[in-house]
């Protein structure tokens, strides 16, 4: 069936389309205060779990040949039946925005402002400090973190945007359920609340996890800053390889913390 949306965009020079296209870049997302969200289950959870109250849907982008009947059913299911929310895009234009190749409508959502801080409050439970630059790694680790009760993720300058389409996809939308704090400087001085994963430290099997701490992952390829004290380093013993992928190491540490504080 042909789509009967009142708004059809067929030119890449269209002002709205150029704005949406810019959301594929970190600069564009920050400038516009928007991000793209894709995936049928991710969008369904986004609505059913009321995450949309935190990140309001500003537009819904629909591929040209998407079924009119199916779209009508989705509008009712989502509770997003305001006509001027919906824009139908020419197939090639939609494909450019649909980075995951879902052929399913995309949400354009309003994002929270990236407020940077110079000082961190006392940690509450396990908090992660991530310098990760790869959005797929960022999303995967955020997914693990959320699965084991982590609520706060702290991003160092240079870390990738958690609203990157690949990060959102890798986390199955989980990044939208976390609280993010952005460090304004790399000069943060670790203290007794800060622990880091490193090759030189206490064996994770014998480490006594505090209830409240910040866990730092080293920069990809560089490791932790020299300012970390040896007593605040945690080591994951492995065989056959020199080191683990940052996401894998972080996931093991998150599980170890969760296991040590599990309630019987």
HULIN-V849216 format. One record per residue. N is the residue number from 1. RES is the residue in three letters. PSI is psi in whole degrees, -180 to 180 (none if undefined). D_LAST is the distance of its C-alpha to the last C-alpha in whole Angstrom. Layout:
N,RES,PSI,D_LAST
N,RES,PSI,D_LAST
This chain:
1,UNK,149,55
2,UNK,153,56
3,UNK,140,54
4,UNK,21,55
5,UNK,136,54
6,UNK,-12,56
7,UNK,114,55
8,UNK,129,56
9,UNK,122,56
10,UNK,-5,58
11,UNK,135,59
12,UNK,-11,57
13,UNK,-5,59
14,UNK,134,58
15,UNK,-42,57
16,UNK,-43,53
17,UNK,-41,53
18,UNK,-36,53
19,UNK,-47,51
20,UNK,-39,48
21,UNK,-36,49
22,UNK,-19,49
23,UNK,-6,45
24,UNK,-8,45
25,UNK,152,45
26,UNK,-43,43
27,UNK,-44,46
28,UNK,-41,47
29,UNK,-41,43
30,UNK,-40,44
31,UNK,-45,47
32,UNK,-18,47
33,UNK,33,43
34,UNK,164,42
35,UNK,161,40
36,UNK,139,40
37,UNK,131,38
38,UNK,164,38
39,UNK,125,36
40,UNK,-47,36
41,UNK,-39,32
42,UNK,-44,32
43,UNK,-38,34
44,UNK,-46,33
45,UNK,-37,30
46,UNK,-40,31
47,UNK,-49,33
48,UNK,-30,31
49,UNK,8,28
50,UNK,28,31
51,UNK,-22,31
52,UNK,-18,34
53,UNK,-26,34
54,UNK,-34,33
55,UNK,82,36
56,UNK,142,39
57,UNK,121,40
58,UNK,-30,44
59,UNK,155,45
60,UNK,124,45
61,UNK,128,47
62,UNK,132,48
63,UNK,149,49
64,UNK,-45,53
65,UNK,19,53
66,UNK,137,49
67,UNK,130,50
68,UNK,-43,51
69,UNK,-42,49
70,UNK,-39,46
71,UNK,-41,46
72,UNK,-41,47
73,UNK,-39,44
74,UNK,-40,42
75,UNK,-44,43
76,UNK,-43,42
77,UNK,-43,39
78,UNK,-22,38
79,UNK,22,40
80,UNK,78,42
81,UNK,8,46
82,UNK,119,48
83,UNK,-39,51
84,UNK,5,51
85,UNK,-23,48
86,UNK,133,49
87,UNK,129,51
88,UNK,132,52
89,UNK,142,53
90,UNK,147,55
91,UNK,-44,53
92,UNK,-38,54
93,UNK,-43,53
94,UNK,-41,49
95,UNK,-35,49
96,UNK,-36,49
97,UNK,-26,46
98,UNK,73,44
99,UNK,-30,43
100,UNK,-5,40
101,UNK,41,43
102,UNK,-26,41
103,UNK,30,45
104,UNK,149,43
105,UNK,150,43
106,UNK,144,42
107,UNK,138,41
108,UNK,114,42
109,UNK,151,40
110,UNK,131,40
111,UNK,158,38
112,UNK,156,37
113,UNK,140,39
114,UNK,90,38
115,UNK,121,38
116,UNK,149,38
117,UNK,152,37
118,UNK,-27,38
119,UNK,142,35
120,UNK,141,32
121,UNK,173,30
122,UNK,138,27
123,UNK,152,24
124,UNK,103,21
125,UNK,-152,18
126,UNK,124,19
127,UNK,141,22
128,UNK,141,25
129,UNK,116,28
130,UNK,128,30
131,UNK,12,34
132,UNK,135,34
133,UNK,-14,37
134,UNK,119,36
135,UNK,-32,35
136,UNK,-41,34
137,UNK,-42,31
138,UNK,-50,31
139,UNK,-42,30
140,UNK,-42,28
141,UNK,-37,26
142,UNK,-36,25
143,UNK,-45,24
144,UNK,-46,21
145,UNK,-48,21
146,UNK,-38,20
147,UNK,-24,18
148,UNK,25,15
149,UNK,3,16
150,UNK,135,19
151,UNK,-27,21
152,UNK,132,24
153,UNK,129,26
154,UNK,129,29
155,UNK,131,33
156,UNK,159,35
157,UNK,134,39
158,UNK,-14,40
159,UNK,152,36
160,UNK,160,37
161,UNK,124,37
162,UNK,-11,33
163,UNK,7,36
164,UNK,138,38
165,UNK,-38,38
166,UNK,-35,36
167,UNK,-43,33
168,UNK,-41,33
169,UNK,-45,33
170,UNK,-28,31
171,UNK,-1,28
172,UNK,37,29
173,UNK,2,30
174,UNK,-29,26
175,UNK,-26,28
176,UNK,-11,29
177,UNK,-1,26
178,UNK,157,26
179,UNK,129,27
180,UNK,136,30
181,UNK,136,32
182,UNK,118,35
183,UNK,134,36
184,UNK,-14,40
185,UNK,152,40
186,UNK,4,39
187,UNK,10,40
188,UNK,132,37
189,UNK,112,36
190,UNK,145,33
191,UNK,-162,31
192,UNK,-14,28
193,UNK,-8,26
194,UNK,126,27
195,UNK,148,26
196,UNK,148,28
197,UNK,128,27
198,UNK,161,30
199,UNK,-18,32
200,UNK,99,32
201,UNK,-167,29
202,UNK,134,26
203,UNK,130,24
204,UNK,-25,21
205,UNK,-25,20
206,UNK,-1,20
207,UNK,134,20
208,UNK,103,18
209,UNK,124,17
210,UNK,160,18
211,UNK,-40,16
212,UNK,122,19
213,UNK,162,22
214,UNK,128,24
215,UNK,119,24
216,UNK,132,28
217,UNK,142,29
218,UNK,157,32
219,UNK,143,35
220,UNK,118,36
221,UNK,-13,38
222,UNK,-28,39
223,UNK,-166,35
224,UNK,159,34
225,UNK,149,37
226,UNK,-20,38
227,UNK,-11,37
228,UNK,128,34
229,UNK,148,33
230,UNK,-35,32
231,UNK,-15,29
232,UNK,19,28
233,UNK,144,28
234,UNK,132,25
235,UNK,134,27
236,UNK,108,25
237,UNK,133,27
238,UNK,167,29
239,UNK,145,32
240,UNK,-16,35
241,UNK,155,35
242,UNK,-36,36
243,UNK,168,33
244,UNK,155,31
245,UNK,141,31
246,UNK,-38,30
247,UNK,-41,28
248,UNK,-47,26
249,UNK,-45,26
250,UNK,-40,24
251,UNK,-40,22
252,UNK,-43,20
253,UNK,-42,20
254,UNK,-44,18
255,UNK,-41,16
256,UNK,-44,15
257,UNK,-48,15
258,UNK,-41,12
259,UNK,-36,10
260,UNK,-21,11
261,UNK,17,9
262,UNK,148,6
263,UNK,122,4
264,UNK,none,0
